[in-house]
Amino acid sequence: MILLSANNLGHAFAGKTLFESLKLGLSDGEKVGLIGPNGVGKSTLFKILSKKINPIKGDVVWSKGLKLGYLEQTPTFANNISILDAILEKSSDPDMDMGTAYSLLSKLDLIQFGESFLVKELSGGWQKRVALARELVIQPDVLFMDEPTNHLDVTSILWLEEFIEQSAFTFFIITHDQLFLERTCNKFIDLDPKNPDFILVHEGDYASYIENKEMLLQGQLQREKSLSNVLRRETEWLRRGAQARQTKQKGRIQRAEELKGEVGTLSDKNRSKKLDFEFGTQNRSPNKLVEIQSVTKGYNNKNLFENLDLIISQKTRLAIMGENGCGKSTLIKILTGQLEPDTGIVKITPGVKILSFEQNRETLNQNLSLLKNICPDGDYVYFQNKYIHVQSYLDQFLFARSQNDLPVGKLSGGEQARLRIAQLMLQEGNLLILDEPTNDLDRGSLEVLQDSLKNFNGAVVLVTHDRFFMDQVATQIISFTPKDLQIDDKKVYPLETFSDYFQWEQWYEQELKKMSSKVNSKGVATANNSDSSKINSSPNIKLSFKEKYELEKMESFILELEEKLKSLQNEIQLPEVTSNIKIMGEKCSLISELEIKIETSYKRWADLEARDKS
């Protein structure tokens, strides 16, 4: 069933044509990835298809009664709104949707904050989850997702991948995360001025899309060469002064003009404008930049990490992984000397110069123009030991001259990321700290950034949600223990070390299986040391007759709960359930309630047994 179709769409921004004559459709159950370079109009196309703006040309036809959801790249919320109210913000019947909202609170792990917790107090990643719940509660037929992985930690992205894979409704996704595209999408729409009519539609996996795109570009190059040869021969014939009185000769002249136009068009499409990222390095750089010895750091009577030993050398390529709020930023601040550890020693070698790419690009002045952000005064910048004109410098980052006077706030996310990199490259350093540098960058920009970091003659410490990028750049990964692998939130969990991302993912899956087996075993309660200590602290309280009866029935009671849980888990895999988000939400809510009840019952069982033995 076709849900929407667009015909001859055209749009422009600030005098620049983004696309024209676009034709595309979206069918029920498709999971579509929208791909293309920064600034070609992907978000604009999203807004047109989701009825947020009207196109300058063409039209879109939506099926009758089609419900659309739109997860923005940077969600916005009313001031002082609670999590529950934010989730129900777009609901036409909040009372009717309350059950679904609570189910989503549980499913998206937002229940830990409480329904009345203010959204503005959440981190960007958790706000993204609230925004996702806000769209899902209206049960959309099509969910548009603009850069859904931005600000999400890796475990959240893994959850989102599984959620999309198991959901029956239609997704339309903008993302540059290659692994996410490979795992979630079955169709790709490539928006690029290099494509014929701006668009390439490919059904299949991401790898075959890449092959298809490469074949298209190579074919266009070959056609340009072939037509250029024909045009050269025709031009030579005309220059020999052949008479143009005959119809045949007039036809050849007309054909030559047509060839000239086609060759010109192909030449424009095939012209490659390459980014040039090259970070400046200090001439003299010590081999050992930072050394951490037995460092411990914590907040609110809980340690984030303890007794950490780490050396950052000139060739270090380190990625730090962990969930939002786990302590990644704290570790980076200790590494760079911005924060003192509770215990231990941090040695930063004298002369080490640190360059930082901030996740939210705070260094950019959103109100100043692009040009003034790079060169506040004059017309020249000092780059790699020489002065060059600011426009020549900006050309390296593919900024059009028409963008010079645009306020930075009007630039796309990818363009802002390139601008922040351009600022950093005007400085020299030997330790690069990159906090989510990949957000919004297109595939071409990511490839250039990868190469520049590999060739950088200094150390790189990286935090990124882009797992492919991490795997390409980092030679060592430090990971905080994910919350779903933790039993006692008061315990300090070790920082695990891995050689690449896929080694971490394999470890994570294995640990989840171990955790699952613990939850389903009788010994789970005794594994919770905090509860055990409470049990053992009051051994003299004897069991009442009623409690003894409760203890005798506890095992069969828990087994019955686990059978119900297993049955519900099987039910949510059924097509008739996955295709109905309301039923799916109700089932997930019941599963969450059962899991809590089972965990509570195990703790109660351990309590009763401990007192019975005393």
N, C-alpha and C positions, 0 to 999 in steps of 0.2 A: 504493500500500500504506500503510495507517494504522499508524504506528509506536507512537503512544500516544494515549490519549483520556482526558480528565478530565470528570467528571460531578458537578455540584452541589458544587463545591469551596467551602469556607469557611474563613477563618482570621482570627485576631485577635492583637493584640500590645499588651501593657500596657493592656488594657481597651478598646482601639480596634479596631473592626471594619475589617479591611483590605479584604476582599472576601467575597462570599457568592454561592451558586448559580451559580458559574462553570462554563461548559461550553466546552470547546475540544478540538481535535485537532491532531495533527502527522503529516504524510505524508512519504513517502520523497522526497528531493530538494528539499524546500522550504527556502527561506532566509527565515526569519521574524524580523522586528524587533519586539521587545516595547517598547512606548512608554507613557509615562504620567508624571504629575507625581511629584515626590519624595515618598516616604513612603506611597505607595499599596500597596506590597507586591510590587513587581516581583521583587526578589531573593528574597523569600519564596516566590513562585510558582515561580521557577526551582528553588529547593531542593526544593520538593515534587515537581515534575515529574522532577527528576534523582535522586530517592530519597534525598535527604539528610535531609529531615525529613518527618514525617507531617502531613497536614492535620487541623484540628480537625473538619471535616465533609467529607463526600463521599469519592470514591475516584478513583484513577488506574489505568488498565489499560495495561500495556506489552506489546508483542508479544514472543513467546517468544525468548529469547536476545539481546535488544536490548542493545547495548553503548553506554554513555553516557559522554561526556567532559564535564568541567566546568572551564572556565577562569575562575578567580575574579577578582573585581575587584582584589584585592590578594593575589597568590599568596604562599603560605608554603612554606618549605623546611626540611628538617632542618639542624641546625647543622653547619657545616664539610663540607657535601656538595659534591662536584664536579659540574661541568656534566653529564658523561656519566651519572654515577650518579643525578642528579636526573631526567634524561630517562627513565631506565629504572626509576624508582622505582615506577611503577604496573604495570609489565610482569609478566605471569604467567610468562613464559619469557624472561629477559634474553638468553640465548645466541641464541635464535631471532630476537629483535628487535634484535640488535646492528647488523645491516646497515641497518635502517630508522633506528636512532638516529644512525648516522654520516651517513646521507643527510640527516636533518633538521639535524644540526650544520652541514652544508654549505649546505643550502637556506636556513636561517635566519641564515646568516653568523656562526654561533657558533664556527666552526672557528678563527677568528682568535685566540681566547683560549686554545685548547687544551682538550682533553677533561678534564684534571685541574684546571683553574682553578676556584676556589671560587665558588659562586653568590653568596654574601654579599658578595663583592667587586665584583659587577656593579651597574650603575645599575638603577633601577626599570624602564626600558624594556627592557634586556637580560634582566632577570629575567622579564619578561612573555613574552619569546620562549622562554626555557627552559621556562616553564610551558606554553606552547602546544605545544612539542615533546613534553613529558611526556604531554599528552592525545592528540596525534596518533599517538604510537608504539603505542598500544593499538588503533588503527584503529577509532574509534567510529562507530556508525551515526548517532548524534546528538551534535553538539558544542554544548553550552551555553556562551555567551561573555558574561560580565558586564562591561560597559564595556571591551571589548578595546582600544580606542584610547587609553585613559588611559595616560600616561607614554610613549607611542610618539611618535617624531618623524615628520615628514610623509612622508619617503621610506619609512619602515617601514609607515605606514598605506597608502600607495599599493601596497606589496608585498602587504599583507594583503587589500586590496580585490581585487587580481588573483588571489590564492590562493583566496579564497572564490568568486569568479566561476568559476574553472576547476575547482573541486572538485565532485564529484558527490554527496557525502553531505550530510546534512541539518544545517542550522545554526539555532540559536535564539539571538538576539542581543539583549542590552540595551545600548542606546547612545543618547545625545542628539546625536550627531554627524550632522547632517542630510545632509551630502554623502555620508557613509559609508552611511547608510541608503538614499539614492537609488541608489547605485552597487552595492549588494550584495544588497538584499532584494527578494523578489517577493511577499511577504505581510506584513501588519502586524496585530498584535494590540494594541489600545489598552486599557490597564487604567486606568480612571478612574471615580470615584464618580459623575461626571456622566452616564456612559453608562447606558442601560437594562441592568439586570442586571450593571453594573460593566464590561461588556466590549463592544468594537466590533472585529469582524474584517473586514479589507479585503484583497482580493486585487488586486494591481496595483502600480503604482509609488508612490513616496512623495508625489509631487505630487498624484496623484488621491486618495490617502489624506487629505491635508490638506483637499482640497475636500469629501470625504465627511464628515469630522469637523465641518467648519464648517456643512455642511448639516444635520447631526444636531443641533448645538447651536441653530442658528436655528429648526429645526423644533420643538424642545422649548420654546423661548421663545414661539413662536407658539401652541403648544398650551396653555401655561400662561396666556397672555393670554385665549385663547378660553374655556378652562374657568373662568377667574376671572370672566368676564362671565356665563357660565351660572350659576355659583354665586351671584353677586350677585343675579341675577333670582330664583333659587329662594329665597334667603334673604329677599328682600323679600316674596315671596309668603307665606312662613311667618310673617313678622312682622305681616302683615295680619290674623292670627288665623284663618286658614282652618281649618275643622273637620277633624280627623284621624281621624274615625270610619270613613270610607269606605276601601276597599282601595286605590283609585287615589291618594288623598291620602297614605295611609301609604307607598305606593311612592315618592311624590315626596319625602317626608321622608327615606326610606332613601337615595334617589338623592342628595339634598343632602349627606348625611353621607359617602357614597362620594366625591362630587366634592370635598368639603373635604379628605379624605385624599389624593386624587390631586394636587390643587393644592398641598398642603403638600409632598408628595414632589418634584413638579416644581420648586417654589420652592427647595427645598434643593439640587437638582441644578444649577439655573440660577444660584444665587447666586455671584457672582464675587468672590473674595478676591484683590485685587491687591497684589503686592509694591510697595514704595516704596523704591527705591534712589536716594539723592541724596548724593553725596560732598561734604563740606564743603570750601570753598576759602577761602584766606586773602584778606582784603579787598584788600590791596595785593600784587600779584604782578608781578615784572619780566617784560618780554617775552622776554629771553634767559635761560634757566634754567641750562643747561649747555653749555659749548663744549669740544670735543675737537680738539686740533691735533696732527697727525702722530704719533699714538699707536701704539706697538708693544708687544705683550705676548706672552710665550711661556713655555714650561716645557720642561725636559729638552732644551735646545738646539734646540727647534723653536718657531718663532713661530706663534701662533694667528692673528694678524692684524698688519699693519704699516702705518705711515704713514696711519692712519685719521683722517679729518677729519669731524666731525659736530657739528651744532648742535641742541640741544633747546630749542625755543621754547614759549611759552605754549599754542599751539594744535597742537603736535606730536601726531600719532597714529601712533606707530612700532611695527611688529611686527618681532621678531627671529626668524628661522627658521634651523634647522640641526639636524643629527643629534645624538643624545645624546653628550656629551663633546667637542663641537666647539669650545666656548668661549663659548656664549651667557651662562652664568652669570658667567663672567669679565668679559665686556663690560659686563654690568649692574653688577657690583661696581665697575668702573672709572668707569662713569657716575655712580654714587652716592657715589664717594669712599671706598668700603670697601677698595679695592685700588689700589696705586700702579702706573702703567705702567712698562715698562722704559725707554722713551724717549717723549718728547712731553709735552704739557701738557694738563691737565684743569682747566678753570675752572668752578667751581660758584658761581653768583652768591650773595653774602651774603643770608641771609634765606629762601633756598629750603628748603621743608619737604617731605621725601620720605615718602610712605606706601607700604608694601610688602605685597603679598599673596604669601605664600610657597607654593610648590608643595605642600609637605607639611603646611601649616597648623600649623607648630611653635608659633605663638603661643597656640593653643588648649590649655588644660589638660584632657587627656582624663579625668582623675579627678574634676575639679570639675563641679558641675552646670551646666546651660545658663545658669541665672540668675546664678550666681556668676562665670561667664566674662564676662558683660556688665557686671555691677554687683557687684564684690566686697564693697562695704560700702554699707549704706543701701538705699533703695528708689527713688532717682531717678538719672537720667543727664543729663548736660549735652549737649544736642543743638541745634545751630544757634541758639546764643545764648540758650537757655532751658532750664530744668529740666523734664523730663517723667518721669512714673512709668515705671519699667523695664518693666512689663507692657504699657503702651501702646506703648512703643518696640518691644518684641518682636512685638506684634501686626502691625506693619508688615512683618515678615518671615515671617508666616504660621505662627508657632509656637503650638501649642495650649498652653493653661495646664497641662494634665496633663503636659507635657514639662519644666516648669520645674525639677523636682528630679532629672531624669534626668542621669546622668553623660554628658558629651559623647561619650565612647567608645561609648555606646549609640545615638547618633544616626546616621542614614544619611549617606553621603558628601555628598549634596546638601544636607542640613540643616547639616552641618558647614561647607560652603562658604558657605551663607547666614549662618551665625553669624560666620564670619571677616569677611565683608563688613560685617555689623552692627558689629563691633568697629572696623573701619577708619573707618566713617562717623561715629564719635564723635570723630574727630580732624579737624583741618584741615590741608590741604597744597596744594601747587601742582604736585607731580610724583607721579603714580601709577605704581608699578612692579608689574605684575601677572604673576606666574609661574604659568601654568596655572590661571587662575581658573575656567575652564569645566568642569573635571573634576567630573562627577556632577550638574551643574545641569540641571534639566529645561528644556524648550523655553520655557515661560512665563518662568522665571527668567532665561534667557539673553536673551530679548527685552528684558526690563526692564533688565538689566545693559548691553546694547548701547546703549539709549537714554540711560542715565545717563552712560555714558562719552562719548557724543557731546556731551552737554550740559555735561560737566564743564569748568569754567572754568580749566583748567590743562592740563599735558602728560600724555600716557599713553604708557608704554613697555610693550609686551605680548609675552609669550611664550605661545603656545597651540597645541595640536594641532588645535583646532576651526577648520577652514578657512573655513567659512561665517561664523563669528563674527569671525575675523580680517579677512575681506573686508568685513564690515559696519562694523567699527570703524576699521581702519588705513587711512591715506591714503599710507603709505610702508612698504615692506618691505625690510629688510636680510637677505640670506641668505648663510650660510656655504656654501661649495662642498661638495656631497654627496660622500661617499667614492667612490661608483661612477663619478664623473666625474674622479677623480684617478688619475694614473699613478704619480707619485713621491711617496711619503708624507713625504719630507723637504722638499718644495717648499711655499712659502706660497701659498695660493690666494686670489684676491681676494674681498672681500665684494661681492656683486652687489646692485644696488638695483632694486626693482620698484614699480610703482604699485598693484598688487593681486595676489591669490593666483593667479588664473588666468593672468596674464602670466608668473608664475614657473613654473607647471606647463607652459605651452607651451615656455618656454625649456628646462626640464629635459628634456622629451621630445626636443627638437631636439639637445641636448647628448648625450643617451644614444645617439641615432642616429649622431652624429659619432664618439663613442667606439667604438661597435660597428664602424664602418667602419675605424677605426684598428687595432682588434684583428685584423680580417680582412685587413689590408694588409701588405705586406712591410716597410713603414717603421715599424712599431710599435716595434720594438726600439730603433731609433735615437732614438725620441721619449723613451725613458727615459734621461735624462741621467746618472743615477747609474751605470747599467750601462755606458754609452758611455765614461764617464771611466775606468772600470776596464779596459775593452777597450784604449783608447788608451794606458793607462799601461804596457802591456807589449807594444809592437809588434814586438819583436825575436824573439818566440817563433814560429818557423816551424811550418807545418803538417806533421804526419807524413803518410805515404802513406795511412794509415787515415783520418785527419781530412779529407784531400782527397776521398777517396771519399765520406765522410759529407757533405761540403759539396755535392757533385754531386747527391746523392740527397735533400738536405734539402727542397727546394721540393716535390717530388712527395710526400714523406713528410707534410709539413704539409697539403698539399691533401687527402691521403687522410684525415688526422685530421679536417679540417674537414668533409669529406663525411659521415663517421661522426657528427659532432656535429650536422650539419643533419638527418640521418636520425632521430637520437634526439629532437631538438627537435620534429620532426613527429609522432613516435610518441606523445609525452606529451600530444598534443592529441586522440588517439583516445578515443572514449567508453569502450572496454573497458579502457583504461589509467587514465583519470581516475576511473573508478568503483571502481578497486581500489587502495587507498592503498599496499598492500605493493609491487605492481608499480611504481606511481608513484614510490615511494621509491627502489627499485632503479634505475629509469631516471634519476632526478634525481642519484643518487650517481655513475652512469656519466658523466652530462653534466658534473658538477663535476670529475671526474678528467680528462676529456678537455680541458676548458677550461684546467686547470692545465698539462697536458701540452703543449697548443698554445702557451701563453704561454712555457713553458720552452724549447720548440723554437725559437720566434722569437728568443729571447735567445741561444740557442746558435748559431743561423744568423748573427746579427749579429756574434758573437764570431769565428766562423770566417772570415767575409768580411773583417773588419777585419784579422785576422792574415794572411790570404792576400794582401791589398793592400800590406802593409807591407814 
